[in-house]
Amino acid sequence: MDKVMTDAEIRKAIASYKFYHIIPLTKTLSTPGNPLYVPAQELFMKHLKALDLRGKRVLDIGCRDGLFSFAAESMGAAEVVGIDNDLSKPATEFLIPFFKSKVRMLQQNLYDLKSQELGFFDVILFSGVLYHLRYPFWGLKVLRDMMKPGGELLIETAIWRGDPNNAMLFCPIENDSPYEPTSCTFFNVKGLVDTLKSLNFDTVEVEFLSPRSGRDRIARLQMSWAQLIPTPGD
């Protein structure tokens, strides 16, 4: 935007869009997103704010309207790339110009990501996507292959609290899902931590949105990745 918009102009501009995220625009106005997801988003944001993003490349998977992309940019990230299967017109047509943002958003499937095209990233943000993947192991490997050695992966996902002593993955279809049909893969904590360990991630911290729910959302599952260096002859 070339000039500062009045509140009335902002209200008129955003009225033609349907927003997913609630993003502050001024001291008094925010985008009219879905309040149902705010608690999980707030916890994810709290832990995102604890990271040092200065000068780093950040990839936001399932960026939607860009709540976390714009936050990463404001924290000093050198470059922020957001991808989503269904690119947000509210973000690309209104929010990026409004914030004079350099965030780059692409319509792309997670499984199609290639480091040869986008390069490697220091930090990957992965909020509200994992439990929608029918092939979660493949998806997590793709992310690992997009990361620089020593990078950080921040996950927010739905989790199954059952059978904590065994690595488990609950894979419902259709109406068997505890959420809705597109929610189709629910790791328990050990299942997710062990899967990430098999990909050479070290889990730093796990935090739940609520302490006792049998079916819950992980607000923070932060991993650091150390690259495996093959020894001569391997």
C-alpha atoms as an extended CHARMM CRD file, in Angstrom:
* protein
*
       234  EXT
         1         1  MET       CA              0.0000000000        0.0000000000        0.0000000000  PROA      1               0.0000000000
         2         2  ASP       CA              1.4390000000        3.3990000000       -1.0130000000  PROA      2               0.0000000000
         3         3  LYS       CA             -0.4680000000        5.3810000000        1.5970000000  PROA      3               0.0000000000
         4         4  VAL       CA             -1.6400000000        4.7820000000        5.1360000000  PROA      4               0.0000000000
         5         5  MET       CA             -5.1520000000        3.3710000000        5.0370000000  PROA      5               0.0000000000
         6         6  THR       CA             -7.8590000000        4.6410000000        7.3360000000  PROA      6               0.0000000000
         7         7  ASP       CA             -9.7780000000        2.1850000000        9.5220000000  PROA      7               0.0000000000
         8         8  ALA       CA            -12.7760000000        2.5760000000        7.2420000000  PROA      8               0.0000000000
         9         9  GLU       CA            -10.6670000000        1.7590000000        4.1680000000  PROA      9               0.0000000000
        10        10  ILE       CA             -9.1910000000       -1.2990000000        5.9020000000  PROA      10              0.0000000000
        11        11  ARG       CA            -12.6380000000       -2.5710000000        6.9000000000  PROA      11              0.0000000000
        12        12  LYS       CA            -13.8640000000       -2.1600000000        3.3530000000  PROA      12              0.0000000000
        13        13  ALA       CA            -10.7920000000       -3.9090000000        1.9080000000  PROA      13              0.0000000000
        14        14  ILE       CA            -10.9310000000       -6.9670000000        4.1930000000  PROA      14              0.0000000000
        15        15  ALA       CA            -14.7240000000       -7.3760000000        3.8950000000  PROA      15              0.0000000000
        16        16  SER       CA            -14.3180000000       -9.0830000000        0.5250000000  PROA      16              0.0000000000
        17        17  TYR       CA            -12.0530000000      -11.8380000000        1.8980000000  PROA      17              0.0000000000
        18        18  LYS       CA            -12.4940000000      -14.8600000000        4.1250000000  PROA      18              0.0000000000
        19        19  PHE       CA             -9.6150000000      -15.0750000000        6.5980000000  PROA      19              0.0000000000
        20        20  TYR       CA             -8.3260000000      -18.0880000000        8.5170000000  PROA      20              0.0000000000
        21        21  HSD       CA             -5.8690000000      -16.3130000000       10.8330000000  PROA      21              0.0000000000
        22        22  ILE       CA             -6.6050000000      -13.4330000000       13.1830000000  PROA      22              0.0000000000
        23        23  ILE       CA             -3.7560000000      -11.0320000000       12.4030000000  PROA      23              0.0000000000
        24        24  PRO       CA             -3.4560000000       -7.5500000000       13.9620000000  PROA      24              0.0000000000
        25        25  LEU       CA             -3.5110000000       -4.7950000000       11.3340000000  PROA      25              0.0000000000
        26        26  THR       CA             -3.6000000000       -1.6960000000       13.5480000000  PROA      26              0.0000000000
        27        27  LYS       CA             -3.9490000000       -1.0460000000       17.2640000000  PROA      27              0.0000000000
        28        28  THR       CA             -7.7040000000       -1.5040000000       16.9230000000  PROA      28              0.0000000000
        29        29  LEU       CA             -8.2560000000       -3.7480000000       13.8790000000  PROA      29              0.0000000000
        30        30  SER       CA             -7.4400000000       -7.3830000000       13.1130000000  PROA      30              0.0000000000
        31        31  THR       CA             -8.3900000000       -9.7510000000       10.3340000000  PROA      31              0.0000000000
        32        32  PRO       CA            -11.6250000000      -11.6540000000       11.1290000000  PROA      32              0.0000000000
        33        33  GLY       CA            -10.1660000000      -15.1720000000       11.2780000000  PROA      33              0.0000000000
        34        34  ASN       CA            -11.4190000000      -18.2920000000       13.0660000000  PROA      34              0.0000000000
        35        35  PRO       CA            -11.1800000000      -17.9520000000       16.8760000000  PROA      35              0.0000000000
        36        36  LEU       CA            -11.4570000000      -21.7390000000       17.3400000000  PROA      36              0.0000000000
        37        37  TYR       CA             -7.7760000000      -22.2140000000       16.4970000000  PROA      37              0.0000000000
        38        38  VAL       CA             -6.3990000000      -19.2720000000       18.4630000000  PROA      38              0.0000000000
        39        39  PRO       CA             -5.3060000000      -21.1810000000       21.6270000000  PROA      39              0.0000000000
        40        40  ALA       CA             -3.0560000000      -23.5710000000       19.6840000000  PROA      40              0.0000000000
        41        41  GLN       CA             -1.7820000000      -20.7060000000       17.5400000000  PROA      41              0.0000000000
        42        42  GLU       CA             -0.9430000000      -18.6210000000       20.6030000000  PROA      42              0.0000000000
        43        43  LEU       CA              1.1230000000      -21.4130000000       22.1360000000  PROA      43              0.0000000000
        44        44  PHE       CA              2.9160000000      -22.0430000000       18.8660000000  PROA      44              0.0000000000
        45        45  MET       CA              3.5850000000      -18.3120000000       18.5650000000  PROA      45              0.0000000000
        46        46  LYS       CA              4.9330000000      -18.1600000000       22.1070000000  PROA      46              0.0000000000
        47        47  HSD       CA              7.5630000000      -20.7610000000       21.2960000000  PROA      47              0.0000000000
        48        48  LEU       CA              8.2510000000      -19.3230000000       17.8540000000  PROA      48              0.0000000000
        49        49  LYS       CA              9.0710000000      -16.0310000000       19.5860000000  PROA      49              0.0000000000
        50        50  ALA       CA             11.6270000000      -17.8910000000       21.7180000000  PROA      50              0.0000000000
        51        51  LEU       CA             13.6980000000      -18.7750000000       18.6300000000  PROA      51              0.0000000000
        52        52  ASP       CA             16.4620000000      -16.5940000000       17.2420000000  PROA      52              0.0000000000
        53        53  LEU       CA             15.5410000000      -16.0520000000       13.5890000000  PROA      53              0.0000000000
        54        54  ARG       CA             17.9030000000      -13.1730000000       12.8490000000  PROA      54              0.0000000000
        55        55  GLY       CA             19.5030000000      -13.6410000000        9.4420000000  PROA      55              0.0000000000
        56        56  LYS       CA             17.9420000000      -17.0860000000        8.9510000000  PROA      56              0.0000000000
        57        57  ARG       CA             15.9130000000      -18.6590000000        6.1500000000  PROA      57              0.0000000000
        58        58  VAL       CA             12.4630000000      -19.7610000000        7.3550000000  PROA      58              0.0000000000
        59        59  LEU       CA              9.9730000000      -22.0910000000        5.6460000000  PROA      59              0.0000000000
        60        60  ASP       CA              6.3290000000      -21.9600000000        6.8110000000  PROA      60              0.0000000000
        61        61  ILE       CA              4.4250000000      -25.1140000000        5.8070000000  PROA      61              0.0000000000
        62        62  GLY       CA              0.6610000000      -24.6190000000        5.4660000000  PROA      62              0.0000000000
        63        63  CYS       CA              1.0990000000      -20.8620000000        5.8390000000  PROA      63              0.0000000000
        64        64  ARG       CA             -2.5550000000      -19.9690000000        5.1730000000  PROA      64              0.0000000000
        65        65  ASP       CA             -2.9110000000      -16.2020000000        5.7410000000  PROA      65              0.0000000000
        66        66  GLY       CA              0.6540000000      -15.8870000000        7.0150000000  PROA      66              0.0000000000
        67        67  LEU       CA              0.3030000000      -15.4060000000       10.7760000000  PROA      67              0.0000000000
        68        68  PHE       CA              3.6160000000      -17.1400000000       11.4620000000  PROA      68              0.0000000000
        69        69  SER       CA              5.2960000000      -16.0100000000        8.2360000000  PROA      69              0.0000000000
        70        70  PHE       CA              4.8170000000      -12.3450000000        9.0740000000  PROA      70              0.0000000000
        71        71  ALA       CA              5.9030000000      -12.9750000000       12.6740000000  PROA      71              0.0000000000
        72        72  ALA       CA              9.1220000000      -14.6420000000       11.4580000000  PROA      72              0.0000000000
        73        73  GLU       CA              9.8180000000      -11.6960000000        9.1690000000  PROA      73              0.0000000000
        74        74  SER       CA              9.2940000000       -9.2360000000       12.0310000000  PROA      74              0.0000000000
        75        75  MET       CA             11.7950000000      -11.2470000000       14.1050000000  PROA      75              0.0000000000
        76        76  GLY       CA             14.5730000000      -10.5410000000       11.6300000000  PROA      76              0.0000000000
        77        77  ALA       CA             14.5110000000      -13.5850000000        9.3590000000  PROA      77              0.0000000000
        78        78  ALA       CA             16.5720000000      -12.9600000000        6.2250000000  PROA      78              0.0000000000
        79        79  GLU       CA             13.9920000000      -14.7200000000        4.0480000000  PROA      79              0.0000000000
        80        80  VAL       CA             10.5810000000      -16.2600000000        4.6810000000  PROA      80              0.0000000000
        81        81  VAL       CA              8.9020000000      -18.6400000000        2.2450000000  PROA      81              0.0000000000
        82        82  GLY       CA              5.3710000000      -19.8900000000        2.8990000000  PROA      82              0.0000000000
        83        83  ILE       CA              3.7040000000      -22.7370000000        1.0410000000  PROA      83              0.0000000000
        84        84  ASP       CA              0.1150000000      -23.9250000000        1.0070000000  PROA      84              0.0000000000
        85        85  ASN       CA             -1.9820000000      -26.2490000000       -1.1580000000  PROA      85              0.0000000000
        86        86  ASP       CA             -4.6160000000      -23.5190000000       -1.3810000000  PROA      86              0.0000000000
        87        87  LEU       CA             -2.8170000000      -20.1930000000       -1.6000000000  PROA      87              0.0000000000
        88        88  SER       CA             -4.4440000000      -17.4510000000        0.4490000000  PROA      88              0.0000000000
        89        89  LYS       CA             -5.7810000000      -14.5670000000       -1.6250000000  PROA      89              0.0000000000
        90        90  PRO       CA             -6.2580000000      -12.4910000000        1.5430000000  PROA      90              0.0000000000
        91        91  ALA       CA             -2.5080000000      -12.8560000000        2.1400000000  PROA      91              0.0000000000
        92        92  THR       CA             -1.2210000000      -12.3750000000       -1.3950000000  PROA      92              0.0000000000
        93        93  GLU       CA             -3.6630000000       -9.6600000000       -2.4690000000  PROA      93              0.0000000000
        94        94  PHE       CA             -4.0710000000       -7.7050000000        0.7710000000  PROA      94              0.0000000000
        95        95  LEU       CA             -1.7630000000       -8.6100000000        3.6680000000  PROA      95              0.0000000000
        96        96  ILE       CA              1.6050000000       -8.7310000000        1.8840000000  PROA      96              0.0000000000
        97        97  PRO       CA              1.0350000000       -5.2960000000        0.2640000000  PROA      97              0.0000000000
        98        98  PHE       CA             -0.4810000000       -3.9100000000        3.4760000000  PROA      98              0.0000000000
        99        99  PHE       CA              2.5650000000       -4.8960000000        5.5630000000  PROA      99              0.0000000000
       100       100  LYS       CA              4.9870000000       -4.0440000000        2.7120000000  PROA      100             0.0000000000
       101       101  SER       CA              6.2130000000       -7.5630000000        3.3560000000  PROA      101             0.0000000000
       102       102  LYS       CA              8.8950000000       -9.5050000000        1.4780000000  PROA      102             0.0000000000
       103       103  VAL       CA              7.3870000000      -12.8450000000        2.4970000000  PROA      103             0.0000000000
       104       104  ARG       CA              7.1270000000      -15.1040000000       -0.5540000000  PROA      104             0.0000000000
       105       105  MET       CA              4.0740000000      -17.3880000000       -0.7070000000  PROA      105             0.0000000000
       106       106  LEU       CA              3.7940000000      -20.2980000000       -3.1220000000  PROA      106             0.0000000000
       107       107  GLN       CA              0.9700000000      -22.6740000000       -3.9550000000  PROA      107             0.0000000000
       108       108  GLN       CA              2.7210000000      -25.9990000000       -3.5480000000  PROA      108             0.0000000000
       109       109  ASN       CA              2.2540000000      -29.4530000000       -2.0580000000  PROA      109             0.0000000000
       110       110  LEU       CA              4.5340000000      -30.4630000000        0.7920000000  PROA      110             0.0000000000
       111       111  TYR       CA              5.4700000000      -33.7150000000       -0.9530000000  PROA      111             0.0000000000
       112       112  ASP       CA              6.7280000000      -31.7610000000       -3.9960000000  PROA      112             0.0000000000
       113       113  LEU       CA              9.2520000000      -29.6300000000       -2.0810000000  PROA      113             0.0000000000
       114       114  LYS       CA             12.8060000000      -29.8360000000       -3.4270000000  PROA      114             0.0000000000
       115       115  SER       CA             15.9280000000      -28.1930000000       -2.0710000000  PROA      115             0.0000000000
       116       116  GLN       CA             17.1560000000      -27.8090000000       -5.6490000000  PROA      116             0.0000000000
       117       117  GLU       CA             14.3090000000      -25.3460000000       -6.2170000000  PROA      117             0.0000000000
       118       118  LEU       CA             13.9560000000      -23.5240000000       -2.8860000000  PROA      118             0.0000000000
       119       119  GLY       CA             17.3190000000      -24.1560000000       -1.2260000000  PROA      119             0.0000000000
       120       120  PHE       CA             17.8620000000      -25.2450000000        2.3780000000  PROA      120             0.0000000000
       121       121  PHE       CA             16.2850000000      -23.6520000000        5.4630000000  PROA      121             0.0000000000
       122       122  ASP       CA             17.4980000000      -22.9110000000        8.9960000000  PROA      122             0.0000000000
       123       123  VAL       CA             14.0110000000      -23.1180000000       10.5190000000  PROA      123             0.0000000000
       124       124  ILE       CA             10.8500000000      -24.8880000000        9.3690000000  PROA      124             0.0000000000
       125       125  LEU       CA              7.4480000000      -24.0560000000       10.8790000000  PROA      125             0.0000000000
       126       126  PHE       CA              4.9470000000      -26.9030000000       10.6850000000  PROA      126             0.0000000000
       127       127  SER       CA              1.6840000000      -25.9510000000       12.3660000000  PROA      127             0.0000000000
       128       128  GLY       CA             -1.6510000000      -27.7330000000       11.9160000000  PROA      128             0.0000000000
       129       129  VAL       CA             -0.5560000000      -29.8960000000        8.9770000000  PROA      129             0.0000000000
       130       130  LEU       CA              0.9770000000      -33.1980000000       10.1240000000  PROA      130             0.0000000000
       131       131  TYR       CA             -2.2640000000      -34.8410000000       11.2540000000  PROA      131             0.0000000000
       132       132  HSD       CA             -3.7720000000      -34.1970000000        7.8060000000  PROA      132             0.0000000000
       133       133  LEU       CA             -1.0490000000      -36.1910000000        6.0120000000  PROA      133             0.0000000000
       134       134  ARG       CA             -1.8940000000      -39.7240000000        4.8910000000  PROA      134             0.0000000000
       135       135  TYR       CA              1.8540000000      -40.2880000000        4.3820000000  PROA      135             0.0000000000
       136       136  PRO       CA              3.3740000000      -38.6020000000        7.4550000000  PROA      136             0.0000000000
       137       137  PHE       CA              6.7170000000      -40.4540000000        7.3410000000  PROA      137             0.0000000000
       138       138  TRP       CA              7.2950000000      -39.3030000000        3.7760000000  PROA      138             0.0000000000
       139       139  GLY       CA              6.2500000000      -35.7550000000        4.6820000000  PROA      139             0.0000000000
       140       140  LEU       CA              8.6360000000      -35.5590000000        7.6330000000  PROA      140             0.0000000000
       141       141  LYS       CA             11.5010000000      -36.9050000000        5.5260000000  PROA      141             0.0000000000
       142       142  VAL       CA             10.8230000000      -34.2360000000        2.8930000000  PROA      142             0.0000000000
       143       143  LEU       CA             11.1280000000      -31.5700000000        5.5840000000  PROA      143             0.0000000000
       144       144  ARG       CA             14.3440000000      -33.1100000000        6.9210000000  PROA      144             0.0000000000
       145       145  ASP       CA             15.7920000000      -33.0030000000        3.4230000000  PROA      145             0.0000000000
       146       146  MET       CA             14.9490000000      -29.2760000000        3.1590000000  PROA      146             0.0000000000
       147       147  MET       CA             16.8450000000      -28.3550000000        6.3470000000  PROA      147             0.0000000000
       148       148  LYS       CA             20.3640000000      -27.1630000000        6.9140000000  PROA      148             0.0000000000
       149       149  PRO       CA             22.4450000000      -29.1920000000        9.4140000000  PROA      149             0.0000000000
       150       150  GLY       CA             21.7180000000      -27.8600000000       12.8890000000  PROA      150             0.0000000000
       151       151  GLY       CA             18.3480000000      -26.4670000000       11.7570000000  PROA      151             0.0000000000
       152       152  GLU       CA             15.1920000000      -26.3640000000       13.8480000000  PROA      152             0.0000000000
       153       153  LEU       CA             11.7500000000      -27.8180000000       13.1570000000  PROA      153             0.0000000000
       154       154  LEU       CA              8.7910000000      -26.4880000000       15.1520000000  PROA      154             0.0000000000
       155       155  ILE       CA              5.6450000000      -28.6550000000       15.0270000000  PROA      155             0.0000000000
       156       156  GLU       CA              2.0900000000      -28.1300000000       16.2160000000  PROA      156             0.0000000000
       157       157  THR       CA             -0.1910000000      -31.1040000000       15.6070000000  PROA      157             0.0000000000
       158       158  ALA       CA             -3.0380000000      -33.1810000000       16.9660000000  PROA      158             0.0000000000
       159       159  ILE       CA             -1.7790000000      -36.0330000000       19.1350000000  PROA      159             0.0000000000
       160       160  TRP       CA             -3.1920000000      -39.2630000000       20.5400000000  PROA      160             0.0000000000
       161       161  ARG       CA             -2.4750000000      -39.7910000000       24.2420000000  PROA      161             0.0000000000
       162       162  GLY       CA             -3.0960000000      -43.5600000000       24.2270000000  PROA      162             0.0000000000
       163       163  ASP       CA             -0.5400000000      -46.2880000000       25.0500000000  PROA      163             0.0000000000
       164       164  PRO       CA              2.3610000000      -44.0080000000       26.0360000000  PROA      164             0.0000000000
       165       165  ASN       CA              4.8540000000      -46.8850000000       26.3450000000  PROA      165             0.0000000000
       166       166  ASN       CA              4.6810000000      -47.9340000000       22.7010000000  PROA      166             0.0000000000
       167       167  ALA       CA              5.2740000000      -45.9820000000       19.5160000000  PROA      167             0.0000000000
       168       168  MET       CA              1.8300000000      -45.7110000000       17.9050000000  PROA      168             0.0000000000
       169       169  LEU       CA              0.1620000000      -44.1030000000       14.8960000000  PROA      169             0.0000000000
       170       170  PHE       CA             -3.6520000000      -44.0320000000       14.6990000000  PROA      170             0.0000000000
       171       171  CYS       CA             -4.7610000000      -43.8370000000       11.0320000000  PROA      171             0.0000000000
       172       172  PRO       CA             -8.5640000000      -43.4360000000       10.8350000000  PROA      172             0.0000000000
       173       173  ILE       CA            -10.5400000000      -42.9420000000        7.6390000000  PROA      173             0.0000000000
       174       174  GLU       CA            -13.8070000000      -41.1150000000        7.0060000000  PROA      174             0.0000000000
       175       175  ASN       CA            -16.0460000000      -40.8240000000       10.0780000000  PROA      175             0.0000000000
       176       176  ASP       CA            -13.6740000000      -42.8130000000       12.3070000000  PROA      176             0.0000000000
       177       177  SER       CA            -11.5530000000      -39.6730000000       12.6900000000  PROA      177             0.0000000000
       178       178  PRO       CA            -11.9030000000      -38.0190000000       16.1100000000  PROA      178             0.0000000000
       179       179  TYR       CA            -11.8650000000      -34.6250000000       14.3380000000  PROA      179             0.0000000000
       180       180  GLU       CA            -13.1580000000      -34.7500000000       10.7430000000  PROA      180             0.0000000000
       181       181  PRO       CA            -12.3490000000      -36.8890000000        7.6690000000  PROA      181             0.0000000000
       182       182  THR       CA             -9.2490000000      -34.9340000000        6.5620000000  PROA      182             0.0000000000
       183       183  SER       CA             -7.6610000000      -35.5230000000        9.9850000000  PROA      183             0.0000000000
       184       184  CYS       CA             -6.2020000000      -38.9380000000        9.3410000000  PROA      184             0.0000000000
       185       185  THR       CA             -2.9040000000      -39.5240000000       11.1900000000  PROA      185             0.0000000000
       186       186  PHE       CA             -2.5460000000      -39.2110000000       14.9520000000  PROA      186             0.0000000000
       187       187  PHE       CA              0.8370000000      -40.1110000000       16.4510000000  PROA      187             0.0000000000
       188       188  ASN       CA              1.2020000000      -40.6440000000       20.1590000000  PROA      188             0.0000000000
       189       189  VAL       CA              4.1550000000      -38.7690000000       21.6480000000  PROA      189             0.0000000000
       190       190  LYS       CA              6.5250000000      -41.7450000000       21.5890000000  PROA      190             0.0000000000
       191       191  GLY       CA              5.5300000000      -42.5630000000       18.0130000000  PROA      191             0.0000000000
       192       192  LEU       CA              6.2930000000      -39.0530000000       16.8240000000  PROA      192             0.0000000000
       193       193  VAL       CA              9.4900000000      -38.6310000000       18.8410000000  PROA      193             0.0000000000
       194       194  ASP       CA             10.7800000000      -42.0300000000       17.7170000000  PROA      194             0.0000000000
       195       195  THR       CA              9.8950000000      -41.3120000000       14.0890000000  PROA      195             0.0000000000
       196       196  LEU       CA             11.7620000000      -38.0240000000       14.2570000000  PROA      196             0.0000000000
       197       197  LYS       CA             14.7230000000      -39.7360000000       15.9050000000  PROA      197             0.0000000000
       198       198  SER       CA             14.8340000000      -42.1870000000       12.9890000000  PROA      198             0.0000000000
       199       199  LEU       CA             15.2320000000      -39.1250000000       10.7540000000  PROA      199             0.0000000000
       200       200  ASN       CA             18.1120000000      -37.8810000000       12.9270000000  PROA      200             0.0000000000
       201       201  PHE       CA             16.1610000000      -35.2300000000       14.8510000000  PROA      201             0.0000000000
       202       202  ASP       CA             16.7070000000      -34.6550000000       18.5560000000  PROA      202             0.0000000000
       203       203  THR       CA             13.5230000000      -33.6140000000       20.3580000000  PROA      203             0.0000000000
       204       204  VAL       CA             14.1640000000      -30.5620000000       22.5170000000  PROA      204             0.0000000000
       205       205  GLU       CA             10.7830000000      -30.0540000000       24.1850000000  PROA      205             0.0000000000
       206       206  VAL       CA              7.1620000000      -31.2220000000       24.1110000000  PROA      206             0.0000000000
       207       207  GLU       CA              4.2880000000      -29.1530000000       25.4680000000  PROA      207             0.0000000000
       208       208  PHE       CA              0.5600000000      -29.8740000000       25.3720000000  PROA      208             0.0000000000
       209       209  LEU       CA             -2.2820000000      -27.4440000000       24.9760000000  PROA      209             0.0000000000
       210       210  SER       CA             -4.1210000000      -29.0930000000       27.8710000000  PROA      210             0.0000000000
       211       211  PRO       CA             -2.6450000000      -31.3970000000       30.5200000000  PROA      211             0.0000000000
       212       212  ARG       CA             -5.0550000000      -34.3320000000       30.6660000000  PROA      212             0.0000000000
       213       213  SER       CA             -7.0550000000      -34.6290000000       27.4630000000  PROA      213             0.0000000000
       214       214  GLY       CA             -7.0020000000      -38.0780000000       25.8660000000  PROA      214             0.0000000000
       215       215  ARG       CA             -6.9280000000      -36.4130000000       22.4440000000  PROA      215             0.0000000000
       216       216  ASP       CA             -4.9300000000      -33.2320000000       22.3750000000  PROA      216             0.0000000000
       217       217  ARG       CA             -2.8630000000      -30.7820000000       20.3970000000  PROA      217             0.0000000000
       218       218  ILE       CA              0.8690000000      -30.5510000000       20.8350000000  PROA      218             0.0000000000
       219       219  ALA       CA              1.6510000000      -26.8730000000       21.0900000000  PROA      219             0.0000000000
       220       220  ARG       CA              5.3750000000      -27.3470000000       20.8540000000  PROA      220             0.0000000000
       221       221  LEU       CA              7.4330000000      -30.2150000000       19.5990000000  PROA      221             0.0000000000
       222       222  GLN       CA             10.7330000000      -28.6110000000       18.7480000000  PROA      222             0.0000000000
       223       223  MET       CA             13.5090000000      -30.5650000000       17.0810000000  PROA      223             0.0000000000
       224       224  SER       CA             17.0530000000      -29.8310000000       16.1360000000  PROA      224             0.0000000000
       225       225  TRP       CA             18.6780000000      -31.7650000000       13.3250000000  PROA      225             0.0000000000
       226       226  ALA       CA             22.2840000000      -32.8980000000       13.2350000000  PROA      226             0.0000000000
       227       227  GLN       CA             23.4020000000      -34.1390000000        9.8460000000  PROA      227             0.0000000000
       228       228  LEU       CA             24.7820000000      -37.6670000000        9.6780000000  PROA      228             0.0000000000
       229       229  ILE       CA             28.3210000000      -37.6550000000        8.2620000000  PROA      229             0.0000000000
       230       230  PRO       CA             29.2190000000      -41.0210000000        6.6620000000  PROA      230             0.0000000000
       231       231  THR       CA             32.5560000000      -42.5290000000        7.5790000000  PROA      231             0.0000000000
       232       232  PRO       CA             34.9860000000      -43.5550000000        4.7980000000  PROA      232             0.0000000000
       233       233  GLY       CA             33.8480000000      -46.7580000000        3.1380000000  PROA      233             0.0000000000
       234       234  ASP       CA             30.1260000000      -46.3460000000        4.0280000000  PROA      234             0.0000000000
